Amino acid sequence: MSWMKKSALLASITSVALVGAACGNNEEGNGAAEGDALSGKVVMDGSSTVFPIMEAVAEEFSAEQPDVEVTVGVSGTGGGFKRFVTGETDFSNASREIKEEEAAEAEANGVEFTQLSVALDGLSIVVNPENDWAQDITIDELNKMWTDTNVKTWQDVRSDWPDEEITFFAPGKDSGTFDFFNEAVLDDTDIRQDAQLSEDDNVLVTGIAGTKGAIGFFGYAYYIENEGTLRAMAVEGVEPNQETINDLSYPLSREIYTYVNNASLNEKPQVAAFARFLNENAAELSEEVGYVGMEQARYDENAGIIDELAGE
């Protein structure tokens, strides 16, 4: 079973806890030397877009360090940051950069953090496979569709498209993908009120796959996992794929991130070990779940940052 399909099975819960054998666990895991068996907890929450990568990393890490309990929440980028800025979590997975007000709240709570880039994604505009008319779309047309309530049918967008009603599906407002789309496509204009929003990308997949005139958007990995039941549109003449996302020629390409609590990285050996494991395996595991790994130089840069913050 693929990583993404396992994610779908977990859609009804808010997190997945990956727990190894619990023999003599130390709650914080402090004091373990590098190379020793570790214990304690690693707690993260955040983006549903980043979740498949982190689920894969957590499972592989737990196989090597079975006494470390790794919990991967999936409350959306905004929901993850709400926990992170109060010091509740060690990592916050995000499909956008942290907002100024979120960073200010972290500072007020004495939480210092570092952003680590994990992989590349191409936000995919997807339609029902029965839609055989709309192969390509422009950013201006997307803006019109998602902000102008006078747009009711595909013909309202482009005159040679059919008089087929449009049904809109979008990530919820706690999602970093929603924020990215809002900035990149909508110019920070309010999204239309009749759009059906969900924090669960699998709900969006089901809705679009079951509605002929539907359109929606989410991370590239969710499209790849469901490309048999969905079709991705080209944007400004460029289709989302591994090559166009990697070279950033696809207009809706973006980096996806995790944010790490500096104190956790410095004081909890299990957190430092997880950060290193993530960075060493992110490229390969990102590719496995449908995203695009970054150039090695970017991961080398991350490694230097992790070592410095971990006090090595």
C-alpha positions, -999 to 999 in steps of 0.1 A, spaced: 0 0 0 14 34 -9 21 61 16 -8 82 3 -33 55 5 -24 49 41 -29 86 46 -64 83 32 -72 55 57 -62 79 85 -82 108 72 -109 104 99 -84 112 127 -63 143 134 -29 126 137 -10 94 134 12 83 162 41 60 152 52 42 183 79 16 186 87 -7 214 85 11 247 112 -5 268 125 19 295 116 51 276 129 84 290 103 111 285 127 137 272 154 115 259 182 139 271 217 128 276 219 101 248 252 103 229 252 102 191 248 66 179 231 54 211 196 41 211 173 71 218 139 74 236 114 102 243 90 120 220 90 139 187 58 159 183 48 177 151 16 190 135 6 211 105 2 209 68 -18 181 51 4 187 20 36 179 39 20 151 59 27 123 34 64 131 35 65 133 73 45 101 77 70 83 55 100 98 73 85 90 107 79 53 98 114 49 85 129 67 116 108 46 140 122 15 124 157 27 134 148 42 167 119 21 180 119 37 215 112 72 201 75 80 198 69 102 167 35 119 164 25 135 131 -5 158 134 -24 170 103 -44 201 114 -33 223 85 -5 248 83 -23 274 103 -35 249 129 0 236 133 15 270 138 -11 277 166 4 249 186 40 255 175 42 292 186 32 282 221 60 256 224 36 227 222 53 209 193 89 203 181 82 207 144 55 225 124 50 214 89 40 241 65 30 247 28 37 284 32 61 305 52 52 316 87 32 348 89 45 379 107 18 377 133 26 340 140 63 348 143 55 376 167 34 353 189 63 328 189 87 356 200 62 367 227 62 331 240 99 328 239 99 302 211 128 305 187 126 286 155 143 278 122 127 272 88 140 241 69 129 235 33 119 199 27 109 195 -9 92 212 -39 55 210 -48 34 222 -77 -1 233 -66 -23 214 -90 -55 226 -106 -76 195 -111 -109 187 -128 -132 157 -133 -119 134 -161 -152 138 -179 -142 175 -185 -127 172 -220 -129 209 -228 -107 227 -204 -71 216 -210 -53 248 -201 -62 278 -180 -46 312 -172 -40 328 -138 -64 356 -148 -91 330 -156 -85 312 -123 -88 345 -105 -121 353 -123 -135 318 -115 -127 319 -78 -136 355 -70 -164 366 -94 -198 352 -82 -213 360 -116 -193 330 -129 -217 301 -127 -207 279 -157 -175 271 -177 -189 291 -205 -188 322 -183 -150 317 -181 -143 311 -218 -170 314 -245 -160 282 -263 -164 261 -232 -198 245 -225 -227 258 -204 -218 233 -177 -222 244 -140 -190 248 -121 -187 232 -86 -158 246 -66 -137 226 -41 -108 241 -21 -87 234 10 -99 250 42 -87 284 54 -63 268 80 -45 253 51 -12 267 38 -23 256 3 -53 279 7 -30 308 17 -7 301 -12 -35 300 -37 -50 332 -22 -17 350 -27 -6 336 -60 -39 335 -78 -65 356 -60 -43 386 -51 -56 383 -16 -92 387 -27 -118 368 -8 -125 334 -23 -161 329 -34 -185 319 -7 -200 289 -25 -167 270 -27 -168 238 -7 -139 239 17 -122 210 36 -90 206 55 -89 170 43 -75 168 7 -91 133 3 -125 149 7 -116 173 -21 -105 144 -43 -138 125 -37 -159 156 -45 -141 165 -77 -140 129 -89 -178 127 -84 -188 159 -100 -185 165 -138 -182 203 -137 -160 204 -106 -126 222 -102 -103 222 -72 -67 225 -62 -42 208 -38 -6 195 -37 9 176 -66 12 144 -46 -25 141 -41 -30 146 -78 -4 119 -86 -20 95 -62 -54 100 -78 -46 108 -115 -67 78 -125 -98 96 -113 -87 133 -117 -71 153 -145 -46 182 -139 -50 213 -161 -20 231 -176 -15 266 -161 -3 293 -186 5 264 -210 27 245 -185 16 211 -171 26 202 -135 52 174 -135 85 165 -119 105 185 -144 84 217 -145 81 217 -107 119 211 -103 129 239 -127 101 262 -113 87 267 -148 53 256 -136 36 288 -124 23 274 -92 55 257 -80 65 263 -44 87 251 -16 72 232 13 87 234 48 91 222 83 98 246 112 118 233 141 118 246 177 155 256 183 153 246 220 139 212 211 167 207 186 194 217 211 180 200 242 164 168 229 187 143 212 157 125 196 146 157 180 181 164 166 183 128 154 149 131 137 159 164 120 190 148 106 172 117 94 145 139 78 171 160 60 191 129 48 160 111 35 137 139 24 146 139 -13 141 102 -17 109 99 4 95 131 -12 98 115 -46 82 83 -33 50 101 -22 48 123 -53 67 155 -46 101 167 -60 133 166 -41 155 197 -40 191 199 -52 216 183 -28 231 217 -20 199 227 -3 200 197 20 237 203 27 228 238 38 201 224 61 226 199 76 249 228 86 220 246 102 209 215 121 244 208 134 249 244 145 216 246 164 221 211 179 254 223 194 277 201 173 
